[in-house]
Amino acid sequence: MPPETRPAVAVDQARLWERHLEMAKIGGTLRGGVNRQALTPEDAQARALLARWGAALGLDAGLDPIGNLFLRRPGQDASAPPVLTGSHLDTQPSGGRFDGTYGVLAGLEAIEAIGRVGIETRRPLELVVWTNEEGCRFAPGCMGSRAFAEPGLLDRLLAARDLDGIRVAEALHEVRTALPSTVAPCGLGGPVAAYVEAHIEQGPELEAAGRVIGLVTGIQGRRRILIEVHGEDGHAGTLPRRRRKDALSAAVAMIQALEVLMHDPEDTVRFTVGRVVVSPNAPSVVPGHVLFTIDLRHPEGGTLMRLGDAVETVCRRHVGPCTVSVTDVSLTMPIRFEGLVPDTVRTVSESLGLPSMPIASGAGHDAENLHRVCPTGMLFVPCERGISHNEAESAKPEDLAAGAQVLARVLVELAGPAGGRRG
């Protein structure tokens, strides 16, 4: 058997699937999904389980100041920048078993497979769990990878609060205390040789085309905006409509106008109002305050900026007797994956005889931040009917294993096989 094929052959489909099932128990919901939001006790428990699995493989664990968890397999050259792979373990409130988790567990399986066939790499390999990719509890999303790429943002990100007023720093303290004592503190950021992230597609294209591997060409841009409408609480039975400062009524008018602004005959614009918080949220009280969020995505940077810049004007035009504040929470411009990593993913997929196709990512990923640090790429595997961010999210064990086979080979190529066997 050629040495370069051994890691792929050593990938164990049953082991990978069982780890997914075990991880899904943490935060598991009655409908078969997962609610494991960032820096919750469930998130801490999932990280602790991964750390134990890593320790059994001899991987050294470290936690950086933003909570990114690293499991390191040494290379022959201890001073060489590592090759990173991984994703995230946090989910949406009604999340599935595979979004993010697959990239982490595929990385663990790939590293285990490399070890089982006795391949020693020149560069170290590191499996990483990025903190708060989803951004549903704390904003912005992709927080851990963003801090890794821009350490100067650390203090600002640690100060971010959830809807209950809990700061990231406070929640992170609870996670640290729940992890095994073998998880050592480590620094934030540093040189990286390359990063490759495996993920379910979260869309229907691979399944529809009968392809197993998606060769990810890039990620569309994303802009997140927070809108707060300030009115005045009032009695629902005694306050005439002409005298009301109804924040919810104003918010509805704004959202309707924004739907008109975002209308796209080509259906390329992705515009979502995903959260609406009404206060005081009582049946007999005119709402005095509304907070709502905008998630805006587009593959062209110019369109993303033009539409995002128009949001405040539209909101002020429909504010009525209330007032409104518009805050840009995060902005990620579209990126393209080119060069070393995507070329390696393509070559390996072809050599393994796995049907593949180029595909752009509509979802955001931590790879968009690593793209600014080192050569970066992604690979996708199909998910059933393209369903994601949903408790019904599903994937086939054989597709997950195929992605892990590609990942194992790619990691060896990027880290450089040293030719020796681990003793």
PLY file of the C-alpha trace (Angstrom):
ply
format ascii 1.0
element vertex 423
property float x
property float y
property float z
element edge 422
property int vertex1
property int vertex2
end_header
0.00 0.00 0.00
1.51 3.39 -0.96
2.42 5.34 2.22
0.31 8.32 1.21
-2.90 6.23 1.13
-2.52 4.66 4.60
-4.12 7.46 6.67
-7.29 7.37 4.53
-7.60 3.60 4.87
-7.19 3.86 8.65
-10.21 6.17 9.05
-12.82 4.22 11.01
-16.37 5.07 9.90
-18.02 3.38 12.89
-15.75 5.13 15.41
-16.39 8.52 13.83
-20.15 7.95 13.83
-20.22 6.75 17.45
-18.33 9.86 18.55
-20.95 12.01 16.85
-23.71 10.18 18.69
-21.88 10.50 22.00
-21.21 14.21 21.52
-24.85 14.80 20.52
-26.01 13.62 23.94
-24.53 16.80 25.42
-27.26 19.39 25.02
-29.44 16.87 23.20
-33.06 17.90 22.60
-36.25 15.85 22.58
-36.53 16.28 18.80
-33.09 14.81 18.16
-31.17 18.06 17.83
-28.67 19.84 20.04
-28.82 23.03 22.11
-25.21 23.64 23.14
-24.68 27.37 23.02
-21.29 28.99 23.45
-19.70 29.00 26.90
-22.60 27.24 28.60
-22.18 24.22 30.89
-23.05 22.04 27.88
-20.29 23.64 25.82
-17.84 23.04 28.66
-18.93 19.42 28.96
-18.44 18.85 25.21
-14.96 20.36 25.33
-14.07 18.20 28.34
-15.17 15.06 26.48
-13.06 16.00 23.48
-10.06 16.70 25.73
-10.42 13.21 27.26
-10.57 11.63 23.82
-7.49 13.59 22.84
-5.61 12.61 25.99
-6.23 8.94 25.20
-4.42 9.55 21.90
-1.51 11.32 23.59
-2.53 14.80 22.40
-1.52 17.77 24.55
-4.38 20.17 25.36
-4.22 23.95 25.67
-6.76 26.74 26.15
-6.06 30.29 24.98
-7.41 33.54 26.51
-10.59 33.59 24.36
-11.30 29.92 25.09
-10.10 28.28 21.88
-9.17 24.69 22.73
-6.15 23.10 21.01
-5.13 19.41 20.94
-1.58 19.05 19.67
0.20 16.11 18.06
3.94 16.86 18.00
5.93 16.90 14.80
9.57 16.05 14.23
10.36 19.77 14.08
8.98 21.19 17.33
9.79 24.73 16.20
7.82 24.54 12.95
4.47 26.34 12.78
1.65 23.79 13.08
-0.97 22.73 10.57
-4.41 23.38 12.08
-7.73 21.69 11.48
-11.01 21.90 13.38
-14.24 23.83 13.68
-16.64 24.48 16.59
-18.76 22.59 19.13
-21.27 25.34 19.98
-24.68 25.20 18.30
-27.76 27.25 17.67
-30.61 26.87 20.22
-32.32 24.45 17.83
-29.14 23.13 16.25
-28.21 19.79 14.76
-25.65 17.10 15.49
-23.20 17.86 12.69
-22.78 21.61 12.11
-19.29 22.41 13.40
-19.07 19.20 15.40
-18.24 17.26 12.24
-15.19 19.41 11.53
-13.90 18.80 15.06
-14.55 15.05 15.12
-13.31 14.54 11.55
-10.11 16.28 12.61
-9.77 13.99 15.63
-10.43 10.93 13.49
-7.90 12.07 10.89
-5.20 12.61 13.52
-5.96 9.24 15.10
-5.78 7.54 11.70
-2.41 9.17 10.98
-1.10 7.88 14.30
-2.47 4.38 13.85
-0.52 3.86 10.61
2.65 5.17 12.23
3.14 8.29 10.13
5.21 11.00 11.73
4.88 14.50 10.31
7.54 17.18 10.18
5.18 19.89 11.41
2.97 19.52 14.47
-0.74 18.91 13.87
-3.27 20.77 15.99
-6.98 20.16 16.33
-8.80 23.34 17.36
-12.25 24.05 18.77
-13.02 27.70 18.05
-15.06 29.61 20.63
-18.52 30.98 19.82
-18.69 30.40 16.09
-22.47 30.60 16.00
-22.83 34.01 17.64
-26.33 33.29 18.96
-25.49 33.90 22.62
-22.64 36.40 22.24
-21.98 38.69 19.29
-20.10 38.61 17.02
-19.94 35.05 15.77
-16.63 33.39 14.85
-15.37 35.14 17.98
-12.57 32.76 18.88
-11.03 32.62 15.41
-11.38 36.38 15.10
-9.41 36.92 18.32
-6.82 34.41 17.12
-6.37 36.36 13.89
-6.51 39.78 15.62
-5.28 39.45 19.24
-5.72 43.20 19.75
-9.50 42.62 19.82
-9.31 40.37 22.88
-10.39 42.86 25.55
-13.34 44.07 23.47
-14.52 40.55 22.76
-14.19 39.46 26.39
-16.41 42.41 27.37
-19.28 41.37 25.05
-22.49 40.51 26.93
-25.37 38.15 26.28
-29.03 39.10 26.72
-28.78 38.35 30.45
-25.85 40.75 30.85
-23.23 38.02 31.35
-19.84 38.93 29.89
-17.79 36.53 27.77
-15.02 36.74 30.37
-17.39 35.60 33.11
-18.78 32.69 31.10
-15.28 31.67 30.04
-14.20 31.41 33.66
-16.91 28.81 34.24
-15.76 26.82 31.20
-12.14 26.83 32.38
-13.08 25.40 35.75
-15.03 22.56 34.12
-12.14 21.38 31.93
-9.66 18.70 33.03
-6.59 19.96 34.89
-4.43 18.64 32.04
-5.69 21.47 29.80
-2.94 24.07 30.12
-3.15 27.81 29.38
-1.62 28.83 26.05
-1.04 32.07 24.17
-3.36 33.75 21.70
-2.50 33.63 18.02
0.88 32.82 16.53
2.31 31.49 13.27
0.34 28.79 11.45
1.56 26.84 8.44
-1.92 26.09 7.06
-5.54 25.60 8.11
-8.10 23.23 6.64
-11.68 22.96 7.90
-14.10 20.12 7.17
-17.82 20.90 7.41
-21.23 19.71 6.32
-22.40 21.74 3.34
-25.51 23.19 5.05
-27.07 23.37 1.60
-28.53 20.97 -1.01
-26.06 21.18 -3.89
-23.77 18.20 -3.20
-26.65 15.83 -2.51
-28.50 16.99 -5.64
-25.41 16.49 -7.81
-24.50 13.12 -6.29
-21.08 14.38 -5.16
-19.34 13.41 -1.92
-16.76 16.18 -1.52
-17.31 19.90 -1.96
-14.18 21.81 -3.01
-14.96 25.11 -1.31
-14.03 28.08 -3.48
-14.83 30.83 -0.97
-17.29 32.32 1.50
-19.84 35.03 0.77
-19.71 38.28 2.74
-21.73 38.77 5.89
-22.90 41.86 7.76
-24.72 41.77 11.09
-26.64 44.80 12.30
-28.46 45.47 15.58
-31.54 47.71 15.60
-33.07 49.15 18.78
-36.40 50.99 18.66
-37.21 53.15 21.68
-40.82 54.11 22.35
-42.83 54.38 25.54
-44.71 51.79 27.58
-48.44 52.47 27.78
-51.74 50.97 28.86
-53.23 48.84 26.08
-56.78 49.74 27.06
-56.60 53.45 27.78
-53.92 54.94 25.53
-55.30 56.09 22.11
-53.34 54.99 19.06
-52.64 58.59 18.01
-50.75 59.15 21.30
-48.84 55.91 21.36
-45.10 55.48 20.91
-45.41 51.83 19.97
-41.93 50.43 19.42
-43.21 47.15 18.00
-45.43 48.89 15.45
-42.43 50.96 14.33
-40.20 47.87 14.16
-42.73 46.03 12.00
-42.87 49.00 9.59
-39.08 49.03 9.41
-38.84 45.29 8.72
-41.48 45.50 5.99
-39.59 48.36 4.33
-36.30 46.47 4.63
-37.89 43.46 2.91
-38.66 45.74 -0.03
-35.10 47.13 -0.03
-33.60 43.63 -0.03
-35.84 42.18 -2.73
-33.66 40.50 -5.34
-35.13 38.93 -8.50
-32.02 36.74 -8.76
-32.51 35.50 -5.16
-28.84 36.06 -4.35
-29.35 38.44 -1.41
-29.71 36.68 1.94
-31.62 38.93 4.37
-32.80 37.59 7.73
-34.35 39.14 10.81
-33.50 36.30 13.17
-34.13 37.77 16.60
-36.85 40.11 17.87
-36.95 41.00 21.56
-40.02 42.95 22.70
-40.19 44.74 26.06
-41.92 44.62 28.42
-43.51 41.73 26.51
-46.80 41.88 28.42
-50.26 41.35 26.85
-51.75 44.59 28.20
-48.78 46.92 27.67
-47.92 48.91 24.55
-44.31 47.84 23.81
-41.82 50.55 24.72
-38.69 48.87 23.38
-37.83 46.44 20.57
-34.48 44.98 19.62
-34.08 43.12 16.37
-31.13 41.76 14.42
-30.29 41.73 10.72
-28.13 39.06 9.08
-27.24 40.21 5.56
-25.13 38.14 3.16
-23.99 38.48 -0.43
-21.08 37.12 -2.52
-20.23 40.61 -3.88
-18.67 43.08 -1.48
-20.08 46.15 -3.21
-23.66 44.92 -2.97
-23.17 43.89 0.65
-21.97 47.38 1.57
-24.61 49.21 -0.46
-27.52 47.35 1.09
-26.08 47.42 4.59
-25.42 51.14 4.41
-29.06 51.76 3.44
-30.49 50.05 6.55
-30.25 53.06 8.84
-31.91 55.40 6.33
-34.85 53.01 5.89
-35.25 52.55 9.64
-35.26 56.29 10.34
-37.81 56.83 7.59
-40.25 54.47 9.33
-39.55 55.26 12.98
-42.76 57.27 13.49
-42.99 58.86 16.96
-40.26 56.57 18.31
-36.47 56.80 18.07
-34.08 54.25 16.63
-30.40 53.34 16.96
-28.58 51.24 14.34
-25.32 49.48 15.24
-23.03 47.50 12.96
-22.06 44.42 14.97
-19.75 42.73 12.49
-18.65 42.82 8.87
-16.90 40.08 6.94
-16.15 40.73 3.29
-16.37 37.90 0.73
-13.23 35.78 0.41
-11.81 33.26 -2.08
-9.79 30.18 -1.22
-6.87 29.77 -3.61
-3.48 28.10 -3.69
-1.92 25.45 -1.48
-4.80 24.18 0.66
-7.67 24.05 -1.86
-5.30 22.61 -4.47
-4.30 19.87 -2.03
-7.92 19.10 -1.15
-8.76 18.78 -4.85
-5.75 16.56 -5.63
-6.38 14.25 -2.68
-10.10 13.92 -3.49
-9.27 12.97 -7.05
-6.62 10.46 -5.98
-9.11 8.75 -3.65
-11.66 8.55 -6.46
-14.28 10.52 -4.56
-16.80 12.46 -6.68
-16.28 16.16 -6.04
-17.33 19.56 -7.30
-16.42 23.22 -6.69
-18.87 24.96 -4.39
-19.13 28.35 -2.72
-20.12 28.61 0.94
-23.24 30.60 1.76
-22.59 30.19 5.48
-19.84 31.87 7.45
-17.05 29.79 8.97
-14.00 30.26 11.16
-11.90 29.66 8.04
-12.76 33.21 6.95
-10.62 34.55 9.82
-7.79 32.04 9.39
-7.66 33.10 5.74
-5.96 36.30 6.96
-3.33 34.35 8.90
-2.19 31.47 6.72
-3.00 29.39 3.60
-6.56 28.22 4.21
-9.18 25.99 2.64
-12.31 23.98 3.35
-13.99 20.79 2.26
-17.70 20.02 2.46
-19.63 16.78 2.73
-23.37 16.48 1.95
-26.12 16.90 4.52
-29.61 15.51 4.03
-31.84 17.84 1.97
-29.45 20.68 2.81
-31.09 21.13 6.23
-28.98 22.85 8.88
-29.47 25.08 11.93
-32.34 22.69 12.53
-32.86 19.72 14.84
-33.56 17.57 11.77
-30.01 18.12 10.44
-28.56 14.80 9.26
-25.71 13.25 7.29
-24.68 9.79 6.11
-21.92 7.97 8.04
-20.18 7.03 4.81
-20.05 10.67 3.65
-18.64 11.79 6.98
-15.98 9.09 6.76
-15.10 10.07 3.17
-14.49 13.65 4.27
-12.29 12.43 7.12
-10.30 10.32 4.66
-9.61 13.37 2.52
-8.76 15.40 5.59
-6.27 12.83 6.88
-4.40 12.77 3.58
-4.47 16.56 3.31
-3.04 16.98 6.80
-0.11 14.68 6.00
0.56 16.54 2.76
0.48 19.94 4.46
2.50 18.90 7.52
5.09 17.00 5.48
5.59 13.29 6.14
8.88 12.80 7.98
9.15 9.16 6.94
9.60 7.74 10.44
7.27 5.76 12.63
6.12 6.80 16.07
7.54 4.60 18.75
0 1
1 2
2 3
3 4
4 5
5 6
6 7
7 8
8 9
9 10
10 11
11 12
12 13
13 14
14 15
15 16
16 17
17 18
18 19
19 20
20 21
21 22
22 23
23 24
24 25
25 26
26 27
27 28
28 29
29 30
30 31
31 32
32 33
33 34
34 35
35 36
36 37
37 38
38 39
39 40
40 41
41 42
42 43
43 44
44 45
45 46
46 47
47 48
48 49
49 50
50 51
51 52
52 53
53 54
54 55
55 56
56 57
57 58
58 59
59 60
60 61
61 62
62 63
63 64
64 65
65 66
66 67
67 68
68 69
69 70
70 71
71 72
72 73
73 74
74 75
75 76
76 77
77 78
78 79
79 80
80 81
81 82
82 83
83 84
84 85
85 86
86 87
87 88
88 89
89 90
90 91
91 92
92 93
93 94
94 95
95 96
96 97
97 98
98 99
99 100
100 101
101 102
102 103
103 104
104 105
105 106
106 107
107 108
108 109
109 110
110 111
111 112
112 113
113 114
114 115
115 116
116 117
117 118
118 119
119 120
120 121
121 122
122 123
123 124
124 125
125 126
126 127
127 128
128 129
129 130
130 131
131 132
132 133
133 134
134 135
135 136
136 137
137 138
138 139
139 140
140 141
141 142
142 143
143 144
144 145
145 146
146 147
147 148
148 149
149 150
150 151
151 152
152 153
153 154
154 155
155 156
156 157
157 158
158 159
159 160
160 161
161 162
162 163
163 164
164 165
165 166
166 167
167 168
168 169
169 170
170 171
171 172
172 173
173 174
174 175
175 176
176 177
177 178
178 179
179 180
180 181
181 182
182 183
183 184
184 185
185 186
186 187
187 188
188 189
189 190
190 191
191 192
192 193
193 194
194 195
195 196
196 197
197 198
198 199
199 200
200 201
201 202
202 203
203 204
204 205
205 206
206 207
207 208
208 209
209 210
210 211
211 212
212 213
213 214
214 215
215 216
216 217
217 218
218 219
219 220
220 221
221 222
222 223
223 224
224 225
225 226
226 227
227 228
228 229
229 230
230 231
231 232
232 233
233 234
234 235
235 236
236 237
237 238
238 239
239 240
240 241
241 242
242 243
243 244
244 245
245 246
246 247
247 248
248 249
249 250
250 251
251 252
252 253
253 254
254 255
255 256
256 257
257 258
258 259
259 260
260 261
261 262
262 263
263 264
264 265
265 266
266 267
267 268
268 269
269 270
270 271
271 272
272 273
273 274
274 275
275 276
276 277
277 278
278 279
279 280
280 281
281 282
282 283
283 284
284 285
285 286
286 287
287 288
288 289
289 290
290 291
291 292
292 293
293 294
294 295
295 296
296 297
297 298
298 299
299 300
300 301
301 302
302 303
303 304
304 305
305 306
306 307
307 308
308 309
309 310
310 311
311 312
312 313
313 314
314 315
315 316
316 317
317 318
318 319
319 320
320 321
321 322
322 323
323 324
324 325
325 326
326 327
327 328
328 329
329 330
330 331
331 332
332 333
333 334
334 335
335 336
336 337
337 338
338 339
339 340
340 341
341 342
342 343
343 344
344 345
345 346
346 347
347 348
348 349
349 350
350 351
351 352
352 353
353 354
354 355
355 356
356 357
357 358
358 359
359 360
360 361
361 362
362 363
363 364
364 365
365 366
366 367
367 368
368 369
369 370
370 371
371 372
372 373
373 374
374 375
375 376
376 377
377 378
378 379
379 380
380 381
381 382
382 383
383 384
384 385
385 386
386 387
387 388
388 389
389 390
390 391
391 392
392 393
393 394
394 395
395 396
396 397
397 398
398 399
399 400
400 401
401 402
402 403
403 404
404 405
405 406
406 407
407 408
408 409
409 410
410 411
411 412
412 413
413 414
414 415
415 416
416 417
417 418
418 419
419 420
420 421
421 422
